[in-house]
Amino acid sequence: MATASDPGAAPPLRLSWLAPCMAMLMLGCSDPASVAANGEGAGVAVCVVAPRIEPLDGVDAYGIALTPEPMLVVVEPLLELQIQRQQRPPWQQRGSRSRPILTPLAWPAEPIEPDEPVLLQLRPVGAGRDAFAHVQLVGASAQRMQESVRLLETLGSNPDTWQAAFEQALEQGDVALAWTLLFDRRSPASPELDQLRRTVFERGCGD
């Protein structure tokens, strides 16, 4: 087994950075949200990790899309995913028990416009035919979306740069941006970032 003094030893995780992030997860300030499926087979829950969403009266959950093409991250395998939009044809994908829809999934429909409402309907494996969890996404303001896209485009491929941006977002309490940075398709691999992604996904939505 390699040790820290071995020339070929893998660099250790920067626990000084990772520990505060884990603490934030445990405190619940950046927990992913669980939404219950309504209709036939009600009571089946779906854990949506990204985009960042919150419970809201009137709908199962609500979230802001900071980019036109957010990454979808759902813990449970899905039998069906629908994207409903105003003045646009709906988008739909169906899976099966043997071949469910798995995430992370790059945004599969036309890009989201600023301030545009988008309704996600998700039916997990084991849910009835009409049992969908509903997540209401809304595109961020034009300025916020432009700022988010510009930030993502300027970070390059250096994991340390993405890590610094992620840390700054958390320090500012901008969990939605932190989650966007963590799960964006351009976000590079690194021991720290990969460990945090695994922890968020494996921890799921808790009890």
CORRA-V937969 format. One record per residue. N is the residue number from 1. PSI is psi in whole degrees, 0 to 359 (NA if undefined). Layout:
n = (N N)
psi = (PSI PSI)
//
This chain:
n = (1 2 3 4 5 6 7 8 9 10 11 12 13 14 15 16 17 18 19 20 21 22 23 24 25 26 27 28 29 30 31 32 33 34 35 36 37 38 39 40 41 42 43 44 45 46 47 48 49 50 51 52 53 54 55 56 57 58 59 60 61 62 63 64 65 66 67 68 69 70 71 72 73 74 75 76 77 78 79 80 81 82 83 84 85 86 87 88 89 90 91 92 93 94 95 96 97 98 99 100 101 102 103 104 105 106 107 108 109 110 111 112 113 114 115 116 117 118 119 120 121 122 123 124 125 126 127 128 129 130 131 132 133 134 135 136 137 138 139 140 141 142 143 144 145 146 147 148 149 150 151 152 153 154 155 156 157 158 159 160 161 162 163 164 165 166 167 168 169 170 171 172 173 174 175 176 177 178 179 180 181 182 183 184 185 186 187 188 189 190 191 192 193 194 195 196 197 198 199 200 201 202 203 204 205 206 207)
psi = (134 147 173 337 350 138 328 9 142 141 139 159 145 84 334 332 320 323 312 325 317 321 321 321 315 329 346 1 346 27 143 162 143 133 140 141 135 162 206 130 24 153 349 127 150 131 107 117 315 143 161 127 163 149 146 137 136 332 164 317 160 140 158 129 112 345 156 336 74 154 134 126 113 133 314 144 146 145 335 142 125 143 112 133 155 135 25 148 144 153 140 141 136 141 197 172 326 334 73 169 124 150 166 143 121 146 120 352 187 149 150 134 157 136 8 130 136 127 120 133 123 129 110 162 133 349 155 172 327 16 99 140 139 129 118 110 149 133 140 169 159 319 315 320 318 318 319 314 317 318 312 323 339 354 340 213 9 116 325 326 318 320 317 319 321 313 315 319 317 318 327 0 16 77 325 317 320 317 324 316 319 321 2 148 338 352 124 167 142 156 317 310 319 320 320 319 316 317 315 314 314 326 331 216 5 198 NA)
//
